[in-house]
Amino acid sequence: MIRSLTTGGISFGHFSTSPPPIQPTETNTSSQKECGWGMFYVYELPEMFNKELFDKCDELNPWNSRCVALSNHGFGPRAVTLGGVVPENLTSAWFWTDQFAAEIIFHNRVMGHKCRTLEPEGATGFYVPFYAGLAVGKYLWSDNFSARDRDFHSVMLLKWLQEQLFWKRSYGWDHFIMMGRISWDFRRSRDSDWGSSFIYMPAMLNVTRLLIERNPWDYFDVGVPYPTGFHPRSDTDIVEWQNYVGARNRTSLYSFAGATRADIKDDFRGFVMNNCYNESVKCRVVDCAKTKCSNGSSAILEAFLSSDFCLQPRGDSFTRRSIFDCMIAGSIPVFFWHRTAYYQYNWFLPVEPESYSVFIDRRDVKNGTSIRVVLEKISKRDVERMRAKVIEYIPRLVYAEPREGLETIKDAFDVAIDGVLRRFREQIDRNGNSTRMW
């Protein structure tokens, strides 16, 4: 039930209380038995916090419409031009998915998940389907918007949420949210800085936040995989894709896909790209200043499918979507910062970094260490071992197409939900259901 709340001259009583366009799926007793960590309840928010933001997709970007990118429940348009790059029977499982669409993908999936309950009294956790990334994204690219504009939806959401019975019971420690951008977009300290101050708002103190890049020193930030273009429809899709990438003939030692950042002093990405061009016999380059790379491309996928290793310097922040594009192609990532993956995706990647990746300190590279020589020294047997580990973990890195998930294989969404509910259940077992987290 949506309560009427008036604050700051804005009344919530006039907002529609009808369900969002994503309709719920009834849970049943057999599903509940499969949810060992408990069930979660999904709030029905006023539409200004999700549906209205989505419906106004033409206004989310100052340069062009975001409507196509956010279509198909966040997957974007189907990647019909990948014929010849992926097996014919798997082309329908590929989309041009936007890297910032995770909150829409999650909303669709939570509504059909087997561990969703319609009875909040028995819930272990509470999901807040607020499109925080869409809410702030439209204000990031112009000086015409104030800090208040960037915080508007977040402030209103928390005022509404704090009036809810089950929020009051726990001060939010058993609540979680998917925020479809990186953590730093929600950590504005001063009005003149980038982003919103959503995470720093007092009511967010105890909320678990799923983000495509986390603050490694914040317990409540949880890093989840960036959405890629592969959205398997069944267990069979997963197995067939794993077999396909495992059998690929890889003709390049390593590859790099990206663009330089001319405005960054000592841009390491530019350094890596030049290295790759200089080692063109061994390295394959996809220069995104010359080739369309937004939301993936056939050139990027072909490069990763054809390479033993893929170079993953930091992007505009410490992480980048390319990590996951690389790994789902069965290519072994090479990292230059620990924060790019090792401090980010603990629930999704192997515990031992050396089992699936290579680390070369960026300072060593700048001081003359040859990337090619380091990679050539890795034995064929070790390359095969690392690739097998990467391929084994592909299911945990992708978001399946069916809103109910796959038949028996858990994807990235399932892993995230299990992790959140496990965290809440362990806290309940330690302190009881009515205790505050800290």
C-alpha positions in Angstrom: 0.0 0.0 0.0 1.3 3.5 -0.8 0.8 5.9 2.0 0.0 9.5 1.4 3.0 11.6 2.3 3.4 15.3 2.0 6.9 16.8 2.3 8.6 19.9 1.0 5.4 21.0 -0.8 5.1 17.8 -2.8 2.3 15.4 -2.1 2.7 11.7 -2.8 -1.0 11.1 -2.4 -1.7 11.9 -6.1 0.7 9.3 -7.5 -0.8 6.2 -9.1 -1.0 3.1 -6.8 -1.4 0.8 -9.8 1.3 -1.9 -10.2 4.3 -1.0 -12.4 4.3 -2.4 -15.9 6.3 -5.4 -14.8 3.6 -7.6 -13.3 4.3 -9.9 -10.3 4.6 -13.6 -10.4 2.9 -15.6 -7.6 5.3 -17.5 -5.4 4.4 -21.0 -4.1 5.3 -23.4 -1.4 7.7 -25.4 -3.6 9.6 -22.3 -4.5 9.9 -21.3 -0.9 11.5 -24.6 -0.1 14.3 -23.9 -2.6 15.1 -20.5 -1.0 17.4 -21.6 1.8 18.4 -18.0 2.7 14.8 -16.8 2.8 12.4 -14.8 0.6 12.4 -11.2 -0.4 9.6 -8.7 -0.8 9.5 -6.1 -3.6 8.1 -2.6 -2.8 5.5 -1.1 -5.0 6.9 2.4 -5.3 5.2 5.5 -6.6 5.7 5.5 -10.4 7.9 8.6 -10.3 10.7 6.4 -9.0 10.8 3.9 -11.8 8.0 3.8 -14.5 7.9 7.5 -15.1 11.7 7.8 -15.4 11.6 4.9 -17.9 8.6 6.3 -19.8 10.5 9.6 -20.3 13.5 7.9 -21.8 13.7 10.6 -24.5 14.8 13.0 -21.7 17.5 10.9 -20.1 20.3 12.1 -22.3 21.0 15.5 -23.7 22.3 14.2 -27.0 19.9 11.4 -28.0 17.0 9.2 -26.9 17.7 6.3 -24.5 14.5 4.5 -25.4 16.0 2.0 -27.8 18.9 1.2 -25.4 16.5 0.5 -22.5 14.0 -1.6 -24.6 13.4 -5.3 -24.1 13.4 -5.0 -20.3 16.8 -3.4 -20.3 18.5 -5.7 -22.8 18.2 -3.3 -25.7 17.8 -4.2 -29.4 18.6 -7.7 -30.5 22.1 -8.0 -32.1 21.0 -9.2 -35.5 24.3 -8.4 -37.1 26.3 -11.1 -35.2 25.7 -13.8 -37.8 29.0 -15.6 -38.4 30.5 -14.4 -35.2 28.3 -16.5 -32.9 26.7 -19.8 -33.7 23.5 -19.4 -35.7 21.3 -21.0 -33.0 22.6 -18.6 -30.4 22.2 -15.3 -32.3 18.8 -14.7 -30.7 20.4 -14.7 -27.2 22.5 -11.6 -28.1 21.5 -8.0 -27.6 23.2 -4.6 -27.8 22.8 -4.1 -24.1 23.6 -0.8 -22.4 26.2 -1.0 -19.6 24.0 1.2 -17.4 20.7 -0.8 -17.8 21.2 -3.2 -14.8 18.5 -1.6 -12.6 15.9 -2.2 -15.2 17.1 -5.8 -15.8 17.0 -6.4 -12.1 13.5 -5.0 -11.7 12.2 -7.4 -14.3 14.0 -10.3 -12.8 12.9 -9.7 -9.2 9.3 -9.7 -10.1 9.5 -13.3 -11.4 12.1 -14.7 -9.1 11.2 -17.9 -7.2 12.3 -16.4 -3.9 10.0 -13.4 -4.1 7.2 -13.3 -1.6 4.0 -11.2 -1.7 3.8 -11.3 2.1 6.3 -8.8 3.7 5.8 -10.1 7.2 7.8 -13.2 6.5 10.5 -11.6 4.2 14.2 -11.9 4.9 14.9 -8.9 2.6 13.2 -6.0 0.9 14.0 -4.9 -2.6 13.6 -1.2 -3.5 13.0 -0.9 -7.3 14.2 2.7 -7.6 16.0 3.6 -10.9 18.7 5.6 -9.2 20.9 5.6 -12.2 18.2 6.9 -14.6 17.2 9.5 -12.0 20.7 11.1 -11.7 21.9 10.3 -15.3 19.8 13.0 -16.9 21.4 15.7 -14.8 25.1 14.7 -15.1 26.0 16.4 -18.4 24.9 20.0 -18.0 25.9 22.9 -15.7 22.3 24.0 -15.9 21.2 21.6 -13.2 21.8 22.1 -9.5 22.8 19.7 -6.8 19.2 19.8 -5.7 18.1 18.6 -9.1 20.5 15.7 -9.0 19.3 14.7 -5.5 15.6 15.3 -6.1 14.4 11.7 -6.7 16.7 10.3 -4.1 15.4 12.6 -1.4 11.8 11.9 -2.3 12.4 8.2 -2.4 14.0 8.1 1.1 11.2 10.2 2.6 8.6 7.8 1.2 10.6 4.7 2.3 11.1 5.9 5.8 7.3 6.0 6.3 7.0 2.2 5.5 6.4 -0.2 8.4 9.2 -2.6 7.5 11.8 0.1 7.0 11.0 1.4 10.5 11.4 -2.1 11.9 15.1 -2.4 10.8 16.3 1.1 9.8 16.9 -0.3 6.4 19.5 -2.9 7.1 17.4 -5.7 5.5 16.8 -3.6 2.4 18.6 -3.7 -0.9 18.7 -1.8 -4.1 20.3 -2.1 -7.5 21.8 1.2 -8.6 22.7 0.9 -12.3 25.9 3.0 -12.3 29.2 3.1 -10.5 29.3 3.9 -6.8 31.1 7.2 -7.4 28.1 8.6 -9.3 26.2 8.6 -6.0 28.9 9.9 -3.7 28.9 13.7 -4.2 30.5 15.4 -1.1 30.1 19.0 -2.3 27.4 20.6 -4.3 29.8 21.5 -7.1 31.0 17.9 -7.5 29.9 15.2 -9.9 26.8 13.1 -9.3 24.2 12.8 -6.5 24.8 12.4 -2.8 22.4 9.5 -2.5 24.8 7.1 -0.8 25.8 9.7 1.7 22.2 10.5 2.8 21.6 9.2 6.4 18.8 6.9 5.5 21.1 5.0 3.1 23.5 4.1 6.0 22.4 0.5 6.3 21.1 -0.3 2.8 22.9 -2.9 0.7 23.6 -1.5 -2.7 24.3 -3.5 -5.8 26.5 -1.5 -8.2 28.6 -2.3 -11.3 31.5 -0.7 -9.5 31.7 -0.6 -5.7 33.7 1.4 -3.2 35.9 -1.5 -1.9 36.0 0.1 1.6 32.2 0.2 2.0 30.6 -3.0 3.3 27.2 -2.0 2.0 28.5 -1.7 -1.6 28.4 -5.0 -3.5 30.0 -5.1 -7.0 27.9 -7.0 -9.6 28.9 -7.7 -13.3 28.3 -5.1 -15.9 25.5 -6.3 -18.3 26.9 -7.7 -21.5 25.2 -8.6 -24.7 24.7 -12.3 -24.0 21.4 -13.2 -22.3 21.0 -17.0 -22.5 17.5 -18.3 -22.8 18.1 -21.7 -21.3 20.7 -24.0 -19.7 21.4 -25.3 -23.2 22.4 -21.8 -24.4 25.0 -21.6 -21.6 26.5 -25.0 -22.3 26.6 -24.5 -26.1 28.3 -21.2 -25.7 30.8 -22.6 -23.2 31.6 -25.4 -25.7 31.9 -22.8 -28.6 34.3 -20.5 -26.8 36.3 -23.5 -25.5 36.9 -24.8 -29.0 37.8 -21.5 -30.6 41.0 -21.3 -32.6 42.7 -18.3 -31.0 45.1 -16.7 -33.5 46.3 -13.7 -31.4 48.2 -13.8 -28.2 46.4 -10.8 -26.7 44.0 -8.0 -27.7 42.9 -4.6 -26.5 39.5 -2.9 -27.2 39.0 0.7 -26.2 39.9 4.4 -26.8 42.6 6.7 -25.5 41.8 9.5 -23.1 43.7 12.5 -24.4 42.5 14.7 -21.6 44.1 12.4 -19.0 47.8 13.1 -18.2 49.9 10.0 -18.8 46.9 8.1 -20.0 47.7 4.4 -19.5 45.1 3.2 -21.9 46.9 5.2 -24.6 50.1 3.5 -23.5 48.5 0.1 -23.7 47.1 0.8 -27.2 50.4 1.9 -28.5 52.0 -1.2 -27.1 49.4 -3.3 -28.9 50.0 -1.5 -32.2 53.8 -2.0 -31.8 53.2 -5.7 -31.3 50.7 -6.1 -34.1 51.8 -9.6 -34.9 50.9 -10.7 -31.4 48.2 -8.2 -30.4 44.8 -7.3 -32.0 43.5 -3.8 -31.5 39.9 -2.5 -31.7 40.3 1.3 -31.6 36.9 2.6 -30.3 37.8 6.1 -31.6 37.5 4.6 -35.1 35.0 1.8 -34.5 31.6 2.0 -32.8 32.1 0.2 -29.5 29.2 1.5 -27.4 27.2 -1.4 -26.0 29.5 -3.9 -27.6 30.3 -4.6 -31.3 31.0 -7.6 -33.5 34.6 -6.3 -33.8 35.1 -6.5 -30.1 33.5 -9.9 -29.8 35.6 -11.2 -32.7 38.8 -9.8 -31.1 38.2 -11.4 -27.8 37.1 -14.8 -29.3 40.4 -14.8 -31.3 42.7 -13.9 -28.4 44.2 -15.9 -25.5 44.4 -12.8 -23.4 42.7 -9.4 -23.3 44.2 -6.3 -21.8 42.0 -4.6 -19.2 43.4 -1.3 -18.0 41.1 0.8 -16.0 38.3 2.7 -17.8 36.9 6.1 -16.9 36.8 4.5 -13.4 38.7 1.5 -12.0 36.3 -1.0 -13.7 35.0 -1.3 -17.3 32.4 -3.4 -19.0 35.1 -4.8 -21.3 36.2 -7.2 -18.5 33.0 -9.1 -18.9 32.8 -8.9 -22.7 36.3 -10.4 -22.6 35.6 -13.2 -20.1 32.3 -14.4 -21.7 34.3 -14.8 -24.9 36.7 -17.2 -23.1 39.6 -14.8 -23.1 41.8 -14.4 -20.1 41.8 -10.9 -18.6 45.1 -9.1 -17.9 44.7 -6.5 -15.1 47.0 -3.6 -14.2 45.1 -2.4 -11.0 43.9 -4.7 -8.3 40.8 -2.5 -7.9 39.7 -3.3 -11.5 38.3 -6.7 -10.5 40.0 -8.3 -7.4 38.4 -5.8 -5.0 35.1 -5.7 -6.8 33.3 -8.9 -7.7 34.0 -11.3 -4.9 30.7 -13.1 -5.2 31.1 -13.7 -9.0 34.8 -14.4 -9.7 37.1 -17.2 -8.5 38.7 -16.7 -5.1 42.2 -17.2 -6.5 43.0 -14.3 -9.0 45.8 -16.3 -10.6 43.4 -19.1 -11.5 41.6 -17.0 -14.1 43.7 -13.8 -14.8 47.1 -12.2 -15.1 48.2 -9.2 -13.1 51.0 -6.9 -14.4 51.6 -3.8 -12.3 51.1 -0.7 -14.5 54.2 0.9 -13.0 56.3 -2.0 -14.2 54.9 -1.7 -17.7 55.7 2.0 -17.8 59.2 1.2 -16.6 59.8 -1.1 -19.5 58.2 -4.5 -18.6 57.0 -6.1 -21.9 53.4 -7.2 -21.8 54.2 -9.6 -24.7 57.1 -11.2 -22.9 55.1 -11.7 -19.7 52.3 -13.4 -21.6 54.6 -15.5 -23.8 56.2 -17.0 -20.7 52.9 -18.5 -19.5 52.9 -22.1 -20.5 50.3 -23.5 -22.9 49.1 -25.8 -20.1 48.6 -22.8 -17.8 46.8 -20.9 -20.5 44.4 -23.8 -21.0 43.9 -24.1 -17.2 43.0 -20.4 -16.9 40.7 -20.4 -19.9 38.9 -23.4 -18.4 38.3 -21.5 -15.2 37.1 -18.4 -17.1 34.7 -20.5 -19.1 33.5 -22.3 -16.0 32.5 -19.0 -14.5 30.6 -17.6 -17.5 27.1 -18.4 -16.1 27.9 -16.1 -13.0 28.8 -13.2 -15.3 25.6 -13.0 -17.5 22.0 -12.0 -17.0 19.6 -14.6 -18.4 16.7 -13.6 -20.6 13.8 -15.5 -18.9 12.5 -13.4 -15.9 12.2 -16.7 -14.0 15.9 -17.4 -14.6 17.4 -20.6 -16.2 16.3 -24.1 -15.4 19.2 -25.3 -13.1 22.1 -22.9 -13.7 22.4 -19.8 -11.6 23.3 -16.6 -13.5 24.6 -13.3 -12.2 21.2 -12.2 -10.9 20.7 -15.4 -8.9 24.2 -15.2 -7.4 23.5 -11.6 -6.3 20.1 -12.4 -4.8 21.6 -15.4 -2.9 24.4 -13.3 -1.6 22.1 -10.5 -0.4 19.7 -12.9 1.3 22.6 -14.9 2.9 24.0 -11.6 4.3 20.6 -10.7 5.8 19.9 -14.2 7.2 23.3 -14.3 8.9 22.7 -10.9 10.4 19.3 -12.0 11.7 20.8 -15.2 13.2 23.4 -13.1 15.0 21.3 -10.3 16.3 17.6 -11.0 15.9 15.1 -9.6 13.4 14.6 -6.2 15.0 18.2 -5.0 15.4 19.9 -2.3 13.6 23.0 -3.2 11.5 25.5 -0.9 13.2 
